[in-house]
Every structure is written in C-alpha cells, then in structure tokens.
C-alpha cells in the first residue's frame, strides 16, 4: 500500500468537528485560512475511510485545534496509521484510505473494484470502435 499525503491539505487545517458514520468513515470538518480573500477561511473535509482506530491525545484547551503536520506513522497490508500533530498535541487515525471530501460512495470495496473493472472494459471497447 503506497500513500502520498502531500496531495492532501492537512497543514493549517483547523478541526471544527469530527463526525463518525455507520460506514466506518471518520470525517474531519475543517477550515483553511485564506490570506488574500474577502472571506477569512475556506471550508473542507478530511475523510478517513474504513477507520478502525481514532486516538486523541490533546491537552484540554479552548478553541479548535489546527493541524501543523501529518505523516504516515505505520503501513500495514490493509491499513495505515496517520499521525497528525496539532497545536494542542496529537491525533492518530488508522484507516484504509484518506482523502479530501468524500473519497468513496457508500459501497463495499469489492463492488467498487467491479465497477472500475466494468468501466475500464467499456472505455477500451470505445477505443476500438473509433
């Protein structure tokens, strides 16, 4: 399992709220500071798919923590642990995949793989008929 966190905007994200759903999805609703805009921040989401553990080891401070940096702490065959250092301390999520916004529709992985395979076949057939 390879993971490139550089394409996900962790740094500077202020965690507004954390939502768990019944699909084993953990979503951080965040806001990003904007330097040159009429509004002060932009809203976004960091979504952790099929998470199995969420650890919060932060001091009890007023306000919303800001993510200073994120790194892959551990990679397994079916999961990865992402450690986020905040201005309050540390959060860690063990999950299958992480992304900005909703990364997967509400479908199991084997169904998603089947859909991707069918789509690839259709695209290759279209290429042959041109």
RANOR-V415938 format. One record per backbone hydrogen bond with DSSP energy under -1.0 kcal/mol. NH is the residue of the N-H (numbers start at 1). CO is the residue of the C=O. Records with the same first field share a line. If there is no record, write none. Layout:
NH = CO ; CO
This chain:
8 = 5
10 = 8
12 = 67
13 = 10
14 = 31
15 = 65
16 = 29
17 = 29
19 = 27
21 = 25
24 = 21
26 = 48
27 = 19
28 = 46
29 = 17
30 = 44
31 = 14
32 = 42
34 = 40
42 = 32
44 = 30
46 = 28
47 = 99
48 = 26
49 = 97
51 = 24
52 = 94
53 = 94
55 = 92
57 = 90
59 = 88
61 = 59
67 = 13
68 = 85
69 = 85
71 = 83
73 = 81
74 = 81
76 = 79
80 = 95
81 = 74
82 = 93
83 = 71
84 = 91
85 = 69
86 = 89
87 = 66
90 = 57
91 = 84
92 = 55
93 = 82
94 = 53
95 = 80
96 = 49
97 = 49
99 = 47
101 = 45
107 = 105
112 = 108
113 = 109
114 = 110
115 = 111
116 = 112
117 = 113
118 = 114
119 = 115
120 = 116
121 = 117
122 = 118
123 = 119
124 = 120
125 = 121
126 = 122
127 = 123
128 = 124
129 = 125
